């Protein structure tokens, strides 16, 4: 496979994908082939040494996107609304979980591989779902999916309501209070800052560059390419080398595919879970109900049409009957 | 029917007694679940009220909003057919009805685009998405305001074409 290496990917697909990303048009991509144009990343856990070069690279190239909140924060009503502040010097340096200033972190798990106990590491960040609930259910369109498979949150639009985090199966987006559009609206009564997460370096991809975490990884843990090819490569490795896959089917399919030497059920038991620390559990397609009900919406008018026609015909028949038998018509 | 008997027109009995209450309840539920798409019910303790916990669950309100849309589509198709098939000769649409129809059509169209956006592989531009979302909300709020105004002015949907219905034929 040619597209999966860093160098060849740069030469071929990325520039095209970047151009497609930069020239968004307000047209549905429904006419396109499924997965056409979506880029996925393959994260081979077996290669990761936990050096955090990806974390540092992410922090460096995305530093300009990080929030610089205004203080003091507006007083929030009602009082149950808590501020989320990661802007202090100490908190900005947190690297063991996702925060508004740390969109990628290294997660660790102790597992038994080939009869030997090992501590393995792997980068965790937004999965970039194919049908992302955060983007679908964002009430303002602040979270959105790009045609190249990136899901990002527009910091200038987001009000920090945290809905995206609630509906995300992995609770990925993280909130920072005191920044964003809500300050110009009703800061005490609506909104609470801006949600932040990995945007897979969409601006770098648009310029034909690799996401920083991929470019700076000394072990080439991550590769990026068209989703269909990434999936094919993941299956090839899984079959030939006995690895396990996560992200292909989860939440209806994501654009982040993990390859693990142990089953993800085992991995999930071992990882430290909690706020900002995503799990590796199976995830049903959270938007499946919406897809099915959208189909029902297509049929619904015909049901109403049939009921209406039936009513008209019945009323017409009654109109021809003697008046004493005619109750309503 | 005798040849010289006065023309009889169907009355919107079912529509008044059944369809209208269903429509009003549906509209209320669509408003509730629609506003529930914003993270406000939990913040403002609505979801703390016993029996209303579901208003703070985004997937539940989303499911109910879609379900309501399906029923509304059935209902809209039904009333369009019955109006043109049965009641148009005896009843005209009031001016208030035209306002309601415009607002409902706008809500339906923006709702359809919102539903399309939620399908896999359908991507709209950010600006269009935001315009659509805010329009959907704004038209619903206008419908609520117009509903209050029309309930005060007692402006219904249909106005009987009284003369046509009762005037004896001269021939």
Interface residues (C-beta under 8 A of the other chain):
Chain A: X24 X25 X26 X27 X28 X29 X30 X32 X34 X35 X78 X80 X81 X130 X131 X136 X137 X139 X140 X141 X142 X144 X145 X146 X147 X154 X157 X161 X162 X163 X166 X167 X190 X252 X286 X287 X289 X290 X291 X293 X294 X296 X297 X300 X301 X302 X303 X304 X305 X307 X308 X309 X311 X312 X315 X318 X319 X320 X322 X323 X326 X328 X329
Chain B: X1 X8 X10 X11 X13 X14 X37 X38 X39 X40 X43 X44 X45 X58 X59 X62 X63 X66 X67 X69 X70 X71 X73 X74 X75 X76 X77 X78 X79 X80 X81 X82 X85 X86 X112 X115 X116 X117 X118 X119 X120 X121 X122 X123 X124 X125 X126 X127 X128 X129 X130 X132 X133 X134
